Amino acid sequence: MLPADALELRLYPDPVLRTRAAPVVTVDEALAARVRRMFDIMYEKRGIGLAAPQVGVSERVFVVNLSGDPDMPEDEKVFINPEVRDAAGECTEEEGCLSFPDIRLDVVRPETVTIEATDLSGDRFTIEADGWLARCVQHEFDHLDGILFVARVSMTRRLMIRRQLKELEGRAEERSS
């Protein structure tokens, strides 16, 4: 497992983004340190949610702060080993993803969702979410299953962003050489 200080944002097409994450076995100080670093990275990149695979850790944990404001820690939510219990309705909204810089797409998702998870104290909790919270937790939950938000749009729309995806792939090749 990577130490917290080694975590960094992973960009498409990093293979960890397409890998189903393993369950968290132990809620401990090392996990809390990784979670804190995830929040820091999320704030640095001006996001509102971030999943562990996006920082190179294949474990089932994600963080959310809809305000995107590091000075609002009361808005921070941590979801460890989350499970979607119910989803209803349908709505389309524009989404972005920190692992896909500068790409925004209209994505259809359930309008409401009930999610059960564990917090950093090791306690299970359930949230019934709608609006942006529902959308954000579904987006981050997808990351835990290796599902990228570009897979949630039509083939026509994916073809329209093909150039942008190729540019990200090219940047990845440059970084690795």
PyMOL commands that place a pseudoatom at each C-alpha (Angstrom):
pseudoatom trace, name=CA, resn=MET, resi=1, chain=A, elem=C, hetatm=0, pos=[0.000, 0.000, 0.000]
pseudoatom trace, name=CA, resn=LEU, resi=2, chain=A, elem=C, hetatm=0, pos=[1.304, 3.435, -0.914]
pseudoatom trace, name=CA, resn=PRO, resi=3, chain=A, elem=C, hetatm=0, pos=[2.067, 5.756, 1.994]
pseudoatom trace, name=CA, resn=ALA, resi=4, chain=A, elem=C, hetatm=0, pos=[-0.072, 8.889, 2.116]
pseudoatom trace, name=CA, resn=ASP, resi=5, chain=A, elem=C, hetatm=0, pos=[2.767, 11.182, 1.031]
pseudoatom trace, name=CA, resn=ALA, resi=6, chain=A, elem=C, hetatm=0, pos=[3.277, 9.132, -2.167]
pseudoatom trace, name=CA, resn=LEU, resi=7, chain=A, elem=C, hetatm=0, pos=[-0.283, 9.610, -3.392]
pseudoatom trace, name=CA, resn=GLU, resi=8, chain=A, elem=C, hetatm=0, pos=[-0.791, 11.685, -6.521]
pseudoatom trace, name=CA, resn=LEU, resi=9, chain=A, elem=C, hetatm=0, pos=[-3.628, 12.178, -8.962]
pseudoatom trace, name=CA, resn=ARG, resi=10, chain=A, elem=C, hetatm=0, pos=[-3.736, 9.535, -11.685]
pseudoatom trace, name=CA, resn=LEU, resi=11, chain=A, elem=C, hetatm=0, pos=[-4.929, 10.595, -15.121]
pseudoatom trace, name=CA, resn=TYR, resi=12, chain=A, elem=C, hetatm=0, pos=[-6.595, 8.607, -17.863]
pseudoatom trace, name=CA, resn=PRO, resi=13, chain=A, elem=C, hetatm=0, pos=[-5.495, 6.088, -19.204]
pseudoatom trace, name=CA, resn=ASP, resi=14, chain=A, elem=C, hetatm=0, pos=[-3.776, 4.867, -16.002]
pseudoatom trace, name=CA, resn=PRO, resi=15, chain=A, elem=C, hetatm=0, pos=[-4.800, 1.184, -15.604]
pseudoatom trace, name=CA, resn=VAL, resi=16, chain=A, elem=C, hetatm=0, pos=[-5.669, 1.610, -11.912]
pseudoatom trace, name=CA, resn=LEU, resi=17, chain=A, elem=C, hetatm=0, pos=[-8.675, 3.674, -13.044]
pseudoatom trace, name=CA, resn=ARG, resi=18, chain=A, elem=C, hetatm=0, pos=[-10.197, 0.630, -14.781]
pseudoatom trace, name=CA, resn=THR, resi=19, chain=A, elem=C, hetatm=0, pos=[-9.532, -1.838, -11.951]
pseudoatom trace, name=CA, resn=ARG, resi=20, chain=A, elem=C, hetatm=0, pos=[-12.168, -2.913, -9.435]
pseudoatom trace, name=CA, resn=ALA, resi=21, chain=A, elem=C, hetatm=0, pos=[-10.898, -1.817, -6.023]
pseudoatom trace, name=CA, resn=ALA, resi=22, chain=A, elem=C, hetatm=0, pos=[-10.486, -4.228, -3.124]
pseudoatom trace, name=CA, resn=PRO, resi=23, chain=A, elem=C, hetatm=0, pos=[-12.431, -3.811, 0.113]
pseudoatom trace, name=CA, resn=VAL, resi=24, chain=A, elem=C, hetatm=0, pos=[-10.772, -1.933, 2.953]
pseudoatom trace, name=CA, resn=VAL, resi=25, chain=A, elem=C, hetatm=0, pos=[-9.832, -4.500, 5.608]
pseudoatom trace, name=CA, resn=THR, resi=26, chain=A, elem=C, hetatm=0, pos=[-8.664, -2.230, 8.422]
pseudoatom trace, name=CA, resn=VAL, resi=27, chain=A, elem=C, hetatm=0, pos=[-9.806, 1.257, 9.370]
pseudoatom trace, name=CA, resn=ASP, resi=28, chain=A, elem=C, hetatm=0, pos=[-6.666, 2.626, 11.007]
pseudoatom trace, name=CA, resn=GLU, resi=29, chain=A, elem=C, hetatm=0, pos=[-4.350, 5.632, 11.167]
pseudoatom trace, name=CA, resn=ALA, resi=30, chain=A, elem=C, hetatm=0, pos=[-2.708, 4.728, 7.850]
pseudoatom trace, name=CA, resn=LEU, resi=31, chain=A, elem=C, hetatm=0, pos=[-6.111, 4.820, 6.139]
pseudoatom trace, name=CA, resn=ALA, resi=32, chain=A, elem=C, hetatm=0, pos=[-6.922, 8.118, 7.872]
pseudoatom trace, name=CA, resn=ALA, resi=33, chain=A, elem=C, hetatm=0, pos=[-3.645, 9.568, 6.549]
pseudoatom trace, name=CA, resn=ARG, resi=34, chain=A, elem=C, hetatm=0, pos=[-4.463, 8.419, 2.996]
pseudoatom trace, name=CA, resn=VAL, resi=35, chain=A, elem=C, hetatm=0, pos=[-7.947, 9.927, 3.307]
pseudoatom trace, name=CA, resn=ARG, resi=36, chain=A, elem=C, hetatm=0, pos=[-6.495, 13.260, 4.502]
pseudoatom trace, name=CA, resn=ARG, resi=37, chain=A, elem=C, hetatm=0, pos=[-4.113, 13.270, 1.523]
pseudoatom trace, name=CA, resn=MET, resi=38, chain=A, elem=C, hetatm=0, pos=[-7.048, 12.482, -0.786]
pseudoatom trace, name=CA, resn=PHE, resi=39, chain=A, elem=C, hetatm=0, pos=[-8.894, 15.553, 0.514]
pseudoatom trace, name=CA, resn=ASP, resi=40, chain=A, elem=C, hetatm=0, pos=[-5.743, 17.660, 0.023]
pseudoatom trace, name=CA, resn=ILE, resi=41, chain=A, elem=C, hetatm=0, pos=[-5.349, 16.478, -3.577]
pseudoatom trace, name=CA, resn=MET, resi=42, chain=A, elem=C, hetatm=0, pos=[-9.060, 17.030, -4.237]
pseudoatom trace, name=CA, resn=TYR, resi=43, chain=A, elem=C, hetatm=0, pos=[-8.820, 20.619, -2.963]
pseudoatom trace, name=CA, resn=GLU, resi=44, chain=A, elem=C, hetatm=0, pos=[-5.578, 21.292, -4.893]
pseudoatom trace, name=CA, resn=LYS, resi=45, chain=A, elem=C, hetatm=0, pos=[-7.316, 20.199, -8.109]
pseudoatom trace, name=CA, resn=ARG, resi=46, chain=A, elem=C, hetatm=0, pos=[-10.549, 22.062, -7.270]
pseudoatom trace, name=CA, resn=GLY, resi=47, chain=A, elem=C, hetatm=0, pos=[-12.723, 18.966, -7.092]
pseudoatom trace, name=CA, resn=ILE, resi=48, chain=A, elem=C, hetatm=0, pos=[-15.682, 17.958, -4.941]
pseudoatom trace, name=CA, resn=GLY, resi=49, chain=A, elem=C, hetatm=0, pos=[-15.034, 14.203, -4.821]
pseudoatom trace, name=CA, resn=LEU, resi=50, chain=A, elem=C, hetatm=0, pos=[-12.133, 11.788, -5.206]
pseudoatom trace, name=CA, resn=ALA, resi=51, chain=A, elem=C, hetatm=0, pos=[-11.879, 8.001, -5.115]
pseudoatom trace, name=CA, resn=ALA, resi=52, chain=A, elem=C, hetatm=0, pos=[-8.825, 6.056, -3.922]
pseudoatom trace, name=CA, resn=PRO, resi=53, chain=A, elem=C, hetatm=0, pos=[-8.110, 4.567, -7.380]
pseudoatom trace, name=CA, resn=GLN, resi=54, chain=A, elem=C, hetatm=0, pos=[-7.694, 8.127, -8.666]
pseudoatom trace, name=CA, resn=VAL, resi=55, chain=A, elem=C, hetatm=0, pos=[-4.638, 8.465, -6.425]
pseudoatom trace, name=CA, resn=GLY, resi=56, chain=A, elem=C, hetatm=0, pos=[-3.253, 5.026, -7.278]
pseudoatom trace, name=CA, resn=VAL, resi=57, chain=A, elem=C, hetatm=0, pos=[-4.724, 3.088, -4.347]
pseudoatom trace, name=CA, resn=SER, resi=58, chain=A, elem=C, hetatm=0, pos=[-6.975, 0.210, -5.311]
pseudoatom trace, name=CA, resn=GLU, resi=59, chain=A, elem=C, hetatm=0, pos=[-9.188, 0.236, -2.228]
pseudoatom trace, name=CA, resn=ARG, resi=60, chain=A, elem=C, hetatm=0, pos=[-12.897, 0.919, -1.784]
pseudoatom trace, name=CA, resn=VAL, resi=61, chain=A, elem=C, hetatm=0, pos=[-12.868, 4.407, -0.311]
pseudoatom trace, name=CA, resn=PHE, resi=62, chain=A, elem=C, hetatm=0, pos=[-13.849, 7.827, -1.589]
pseudoatom trace, name=CA, resn=VAL, resi=63, chain=A, elem=C, hetatm=0, pos=[-14.167, 11.333, -0.206]
pseudoatom trace, name=CA, resn=VAL, resi=64, chain=A, elem=C, hetatm=0, pos=[-16.652, 14.115, -0.922]
pseudoatom trace, name=CA, resn=ASN, resi=65, chain=A, elem=C, hetatm=0, pos=[-16.976, 17.782, -0.019]
pseudoatom trace, name=CA, resn=LEU, resi=66, chain=A, elem=C, hetatm=0, pos=[-19.620, 19.427, -2.192]
pseudoatom trace, name=CA, resn=SER, resi=67, chain=A, elem=C, hetatm=0, pos=[-18.456, 22.898, -1.143]
pseudoatom trace, name=CA, resn=GLY, resi=68, chain=A, elem=C, hetatm=0, pos=[-14.957, 22.122, -2.465]
pseudoatom trace, name=CA, resn=ASP, resi=69, chain=A, elem=C, hetatm=0, pos=[-13.748, 24.386, 0.336]
pseudoatom trace, name=CA, resn=PRO, resi=70, chain=A, elem=C, hetatm=0, pos=[-10.940, 23.114, 2.595]
pseudoatom trace, name=CA, resn=ASP, resi=71, chain=A, elem=C, hetatm=0, pos=[-12.073, 25.653, 5.205]
pseudoatom trace, name=CA, resn=MET, resi=72, chain=A, elem=C, hetatm=0, pos=[-15.375, 23.747, 5.516]
pseudoatom trace, name=CA, resn=PRO, resi=73, chain=A, elem=C, hetatm=0, pos=[-14.238, 20.442, 7.093]
pseudoatom trace, name=CA, resn=GLU, resi=74, chain=A, elem=C, hetatm=0, pos=[-17.752, 19.934, 8.438]
pseudoatom trace, name=CA, resn=ASP, resi=75, chain=A, elem=C, hetatm=0, pos=[-18.782, 19.274, 4.807]
pseudoatom trace, name=CA, resn=GLU, resi=76, chain=A, elem=C, hetatm=0, pos=[-16.232, 16.471, 4.375]
pseudoatom trace, name=CA, resn=LYS, resi=77, chain=A, elem=C, hetatm=0, pos=[-17.656, 12.977, 3.990]
pseudoatom trace, name=CA, resn=VAL, resi=78, chain=A, elem=C, hetatm=0, pos=[-15.679, 9.728, 3.881]
pseudoatom trace, name=CA, resn=PHE, resi=79, chain=A, elem=C, hetatm=0, pos=[-17.170, 6.555, 2.404]
pseudoatom trace, name=CA, resn=ILE, resi=80, chain=A, elem=C, hetatm=0, pos=[-15.340, 3.296, 3.176]
pseudoatom trace, name=CA, resn=ASN, resi=81, chain=A, elem=C, hetatm=0, pos=[-16.575, 0.049, 1.576]
pseudoatom trace, name=CA, resn=PRO, resi=82, chain=A, elem=C, hetatm=0, pos=[-19.720, 1.784, 0.293]
pseudoatom trace, name=CA, resn=GLU, resi=83, chain=A, elem=C, hetatm=0, pos=[-22.711, -0.133, -1.014]
pseudoatom trace, name=CA, resn=VAL, resi=84, chain=A, elem=C, hetatm=0, pos=[-25.543, 1.340, -3.056]
pseudoatom trace, name=CA, resn=ARG, resi=85, chain=A, elem=C, hetatm=0, pos=[-28.770, 0.104, -1.472]
pseudoatom trace, name=CA, resn=ASP, resi=86, chain=A, elem=C, hetatm=0, pos=[-31.349, 1.850, -3.645]
pseudoatom trace, name=CA, resn=ALA, resi=87, chain=A, elem=C, hetatm=0, pos=[-31.523, 4.215, -6.585]
pseudoatom trace, name=CA, resn=ALA, resi=88, chain=A, elem=C, hetatm=0, pos=[-34.548, 5.878, -8.170]
pseudoatom trace, name=CA, resn=GLY, resi=89, chain=A, elem=C, hetatm=0, pos=[-35.524, 8.391, -10.820]
pseudoatom trace, name=CA, resn=GLU, resi=90, chain=A, elem=C, hetatm=0, pos=[-33.358, 9.702, -13.594]
pseudoatom trace, name=CA, resn=CYS, resi=91, chain=A, elem=C, hetatm=0, pos=[-31.676, 13.001, -14.368]
pseudoatom trace, name=CA, resn=THR, resi=92, chain=A, elem=C, hetatm=0, pos=[-29.033, 14.307, -16.736]
pseudoatom trace, name=CA, resn=GLU, resi=93, chain=A, elem=C, hetatm=0, pos=[-26.371, 16.738, -15.558]
pseudoatom trace, name=CA, resn=GLU, resi=94, chain=A, elem=C, hetatm=0, pos=[-22.931, 17.778, -16.688]
pseudoatom trace, name=CA, resn=GLU, resi=95, chain=A, elem=C, hetatm=0, pos=[-20.043, 16.044, -14.918]
pseudoatom trace, name=CA, resn=GLY, resi=96, chain=A, elem=C, hetatm=0, pos=[-16.315, 16.407, -14.939]
pseudoatom trace, name=CA, resn=CYS, resi=97, chain=A, elem=C, hetatm=0, pos=[-13.618, 14.180, -13.488]
pseudoatom trace, name=CA, resn=LEU, resi=98, chain=A, elem=C, hetatm=0, pos=[-10.241, 15.096, -12.045]
pseudoatom trace, name=CA, resn=SER, resi=99, chain=A, elem=C, hetatm=0, pos=[-8.711, 12.130, -13.902]
pseudoatom trace, name=CA, resn=PHE, resi=100, chain=A, elem=C, hetatm=0, pos=[-10.015, 13.576, -17.205]
pseudoatom trace, name=CA, resn=PRO, resi=101, chain=A, elem=C, hetatm=0, pos=[-8.947, 17.246, -17.100]
pseudoatom trace, name=CA, resn=ASP, resi=102, chain=A, elem=C, hetatm=0, pos=[-10.951, 19.623, -19.284]
pseudoatom trace, name=CA, resn=ILE, resi=103, chain=A, elem=C, hetatm=0, pos=[-13.553, 17.013, -20.287]
pseudoatom trace, name=CA, resn=ARG, resi=104, chain=A, elem=C, hetatm=0, pos=[-17.146, 17.648, -19.260]
pseudoatom trace, name=CA, resn=LEU, resi=105, chain=A, elem=C, hetatm=0, pos=[-20.043, 15.442, -20.319]
pseudoatom trace, name=CA, resn=ASP, resi=106, chain=A, elem=C, hetatm=0, pos=[-23.782, 15.187, -19.758]
pseudoatom trace, name=CA, resn=VAL, resi=107, chain=A, elem=C, hetatm=0, pos=[-24.323, 11.957, -17.830]
pseudoatom trace, name=CA, resn=VAL, resi=108, chain=A, elem=C, hetatm=0, pos=[-27.636, 10.235, -17.055]
pseudoatom trace, name=CA, resn=ARG, resi=109, chain=A, elem=C, hetatm=0, pos=[-27.805, 8.875, -13.499]
pseudoatom trace, name=CA, resn=PRO, resi=110, chain=A, elem=C, hetatm=0, pos=[-30.458, 7.990, -10.941]
pseudoatom trace, name=CA, resn=GLU, resi=111, chain=A, elem=C, hetatm=0, pos=[-31.820, 11.102, -9.268]
pseudoatom trace, name=CA, resn=THR, resi=112, chain=A, elem=C, hetatm=0, pos=[-31.736, 9.682, -5.739]
pseudoatom trace, name=CA, resn=VAL, resi=113, chain=A, elem=C, hetatm=0, pos=[-29.548, 7.051, -4.137]
pseudoatom trace, name=CA, resn=THR, resi=114, chain=A, elem=C, hetatm=0, pos=[-29.261, 5.359, -0.765]
pseudoatom trace, name=CA, resn=ILE, resi=115, chain=A, elem=C, hetatm=0, pos=[-25.710, 4.430, 0.114]
pseudoatom trace, name=CA, resn=GLU, resi=116, chain=A, elem=C, hetatm=0, pos=[-24.376, 2.580, 3.129]
pseudoatom trace, name=CA, resn=ALA, resi=117, chain=A, elem=C, hetatm=0, pos=[-20.718, 2.910, 4.119]
pseudoatom trace, name=CA, resn=THR, resi=118, chain=A, elem=C, hetatm=0, pos=[-18.254, 2.941, 6.992]
pseudoatom trace, name=CA, resn=ASP, resi=119, chain=A, elem=C, hetatm=0, pos=[-16.714, 6.145, 8.357]
pseudoatom trace, name=CA, resn=LEU, resi=120, chain=A, elem=C, hetatm=0, pos=[-13.195, 6.718, 9.709]
pseudoatom trace, name=CA, resn=SER, resi=121, chain=A, elem=C, hetatm=0, pos=[-14.377, 5.740, 13.209]
pseudoatom trace, name=CA, resn=GLY, resi=122, chain=A, elem=C, hetatm=0, pos=[-15.321, 2.312, 11.873]
pseudoatom trace, name=CA, resn=ASP, resi=123, chain=A, elem=C, hetatm=0, pos=[-19.056, 2.977, 12.218]
pseudoatom trace, name=CA, resn=ARG, resi=124, chain=A, elem=C, hetatm=0, pos=[-21.553, 2.057, 9.488]
pseudoatom trace, name=CA, resn=PHE, resi=125, chain=A, elem=C, hetatm=0, pos=[-23.903, 4.808, 8.306]
pseudoatom trace, name=CA, resn=THR, resi=126, chain=A, elem=C, hetatm=0, pos=[-26.572, 5.252, 5.650]
pseudoatom trace, name=CA, resn=ILE, resi=127, chain=A, elem=C, hetatm=0, pos=[-27.201, 8.361, 3.559]
pseudoatom trace, name=CA, resn=GLU, resi=128, chain=A, elem=C, hetatm=0, pos=[-30.200, 9.005, 1.338]
pseudoatom trace, name=CA, resn=ALA, resi=129, chain=A, elem=C, hetatm=0, pos=[-28.916, 11.493, -1.213]
pseudoatom trace, name=CA, resn=ASP, resi=130, chain=A, elem=C, hetatm=0, pos=[-30.358, 13.543, -4.030]
pseudoatom trace, name=CA, resn=GLY, resi=131, chain=A, elem=C, hetatm=0, pos=[-29.091, 16.399, -6.173]
pseudoatom trace, name=CA, resn=TRP, resi=132, chain=A, elem=C, hetatm=0, pos=[-25.338, 16.912, -6.408]
pseudoatom trace, name=CA, resn=LEU, resi=133, chain=A, elem=C, hetatm=0, pos=[-24.579, 14.623, -3.478]
pseudoatom trace, name=CA, resn=ALA, resi=134, chain=A, elem=C, hetatm=0, pos=[-26.360, 11.724, -5.217]
pseudoatom trace, name=CA, resn=ARG, resi=135, chain=A, elem=C, hetatm=0, pos=[-24.517, 12.443, -8.461]
pseudoatom trace, name=CA, resn=CYS, resi=136, chain=A, elem=C, hetatm=0, pos=[-21.138, 12.806, -6.752]
pseudoatom trace, name=CA, resn=VAL, resi=137, chain=A, elem=C, hetatm=0, pos=[-21.379, 9.603, -4.693]
pseudoatom trace, name=CA, resn=GLN, resi=138, chain=A, elem=C, hetatm=0, pos=[-22.481, 7.650, -7.772]
pseudoatom trace, name=CA, resn=HIS, resi=139, chain=A, elem=C, hetatm=0, pos=[-19.581, 9.050, -9.818]
pseudoatom trace, name=CA, resn=GLU, resi=140, chain=A, elem=C, hetatm=0, pos=[-17.056, 8.176, -7.098]
pseudoatom trace, name=CA, resn=PHE, resi=141, chain=A, elem=C, hetatm=0, pos=[-18.659, 4.776, -6.486]
pseudoatom trace, name=CA, resn=ASP, resi=142, chain=A, elem=C, hetatm=0, pos=[-18.209, 4.017, -10.195]
pseudoatom trace, name=CA, resn=HIS, resi=143, chain=A, elem=C, hetatm=0, pos=[-14.461, 4.630, -9.773]
pseudoatom trace, name=CA, resn=LEU, resi=144, chain=A, elem=C, hetatm=0, pos=[-14.366, 1.853, -7.155]
pseudoatom trace, name=CA, resn=ASP, resi=145, chain=A, elem=C, hetatm=0, pos=[-15.742, -0.557, -9.750]
pseudoatom trace, name=CA, resn=GLY, resi=146, chain=A, elem=C, hetatm=0, pos=[-13.350, 0.651, -12.467]
pseudoatom trace, name=CA, resn=ILE, resi=147, chain=A, elem=C, hetatm=0, pos=[-16.143, 2.395, -14.376]
pseudoatom trace, name=CA, resn=LEU, resi=148, chain=A, elem=C, hetatm=0, pos=[-15.124, 5.684, -15.985]
pseudoatom trace, name=CA, resn=PHE, resi=149, chain=A, elem=C, hetatm=0, pos=[-17.675, 8.434, -16.504]
pseudoatom trace, name=CA, resn=VAL, resi=150, chain=A, elem=C, hetatm=0, pos=[-16.956, 8.433, -20.238]
pseudoatom trace, name=CA, resn=ALA, resi=151, chain=A, elem=C, hetatm=0, pos=[-18.489, 4.932, -20.300]
pseudoatom trace, name=CA, resn=ARG, resi=152, chain=A, elem=C, hetatm=0, pos=[-21.794, 6.430, -19.120]
pseudoatom trace, name=CA, resn=VAL, resi=153, chain=A, elem=C, hetatm=0, pos=[-22.329, 8.439, -22.319]
pseudoatom trace, name=CA, resn=SER, resi=154, chain=A, elem=C, hetatm=0, pos=[-23.353, 7.425, -25.824]
pseudoatom trace, name=CA, resn=MET, resi=155, chain=A, elem=C, hetatm=0, pos=[-20.865, 6.093, -28.345]
pseudoatom trace, name=CA, resn=THR, resi=156, chain=A, elem=C, hetatm=0, pos=[-21.548, 9.188, -30.454]
pseudoatom trace, name=CA, resn=ARG, resi=157, chain=A, elem=C, hetatm=0, pos=[-20.518, 11.463, -27.587]
pseudoatom trace, name=CA, resn=ARG, resi=158, chain=A, elem=C, hetatm=0, pos=[-17.402, 9.350, -26.907]
pseudoatom trace, name=CA, resn=LEU, resi=159, chain=A, elem=C, hetatm=0, pos=[-16.425, 9.694, -30.552]
pseudoatom trace, name=CA, resn=MET, resi=160, chain=A, elem=C, hetatm=0, pos=[-16.799, 13.461, -30.201]
pseudoatom trace, name=CA, resn=ILE, resi=161, chain=A, elem=C, hetatm=0, pos=[-14.234, 13.533, -27.374]
pseudoatom trace, name=CA, resn=ARG, resi=162, chain=A, elem=C, hetatm=0, pos=[-11.882, 10.993, -28.980]
pseudoatom trace, name=CA, resn=ARG, resi=163, chain=A, elem=C, hetatm=0, pos=[-9.294, 13.692, -29.745]
pseudoatom trace, name=CA, resn=GLN, resi=164, chain=A, elem=C, hetatm=0, pos=[-9.218, 14.805, -26.104]
pseudoatom trace, name=CA, resn=LEU, resi=165, chain=A, elem=C, hetatm=0, pos=[-8.825, 11.194, -24.940]
pseudoatom trace, name=CA, resn=LYS, resi=166, chain=A, elem=C, hetatm=0, pos=[-5.969, 10.652, -27.409]
pseudoatom trace, name=CA, resn=GLU, resi=167, chain=A, elem=C, hetatm=0, pos=[-4.265, 13.779, -26.041]
pseudoatom trace, name=CA, resn=LEU, resi=168, chain=A, elem=C, hetatm=0, pos=[-4.480, 12.372, -22.497]
pseudoatom trace, name=CA, resn=GLU, resi=169, chain=A, elem=C, hetatm=0, pos=[-3.061, 9.069, -23.754]
pseudoatom trace, name=CA, resn=GLY, resi=170, chain=A, elem=C, hetatm=0, pos=[-0.209, 10.947, -25.450]
pseudoatom trace, name=CA, resn=ARG, resi=171, chain=A, elem=C, hetatm=0, pos=[0.604, 12.873, -22.270]
pseudoatom trace, name=CA, resn=ALA, resi=172, chain=A, elem=C, hetatm=0, pos=[0.702, 9.581, -20.353]
pseudoatom trace, name=CA, resn=GLU, resi=173, chain=A, elem=C, hetatm=0, pos=[3.181, 8.158, -22.851]
pseudoatom trace, name=CA, resn=GLU, resi=174, chain=A, elem=C, hetatm=0, pos=[5.371, 11.258, -22.481]
pseudoatom trace, name=CA, resn=ARG, resi=175, chain=A, elem=C, hetatm=0, pos=[5.318, 10.949, -18.673]
pseudoatom trace, name=CA, resn=SER, resi=176, chain=A, elem=C, hetatm=0, pos=[6.323, 7.273, -18.798]
pseudoatom trace, name=CA, resn=SER, resi=177, chain=A, elem=C, hetatm=0, pos=[9.268, 7.764, -21.190]
for i in range(1, 177): cmd.bond("trace and resi %d" % i, "trace and resi %d" % (i + 1))
show_as sticks, trace
zoom trace
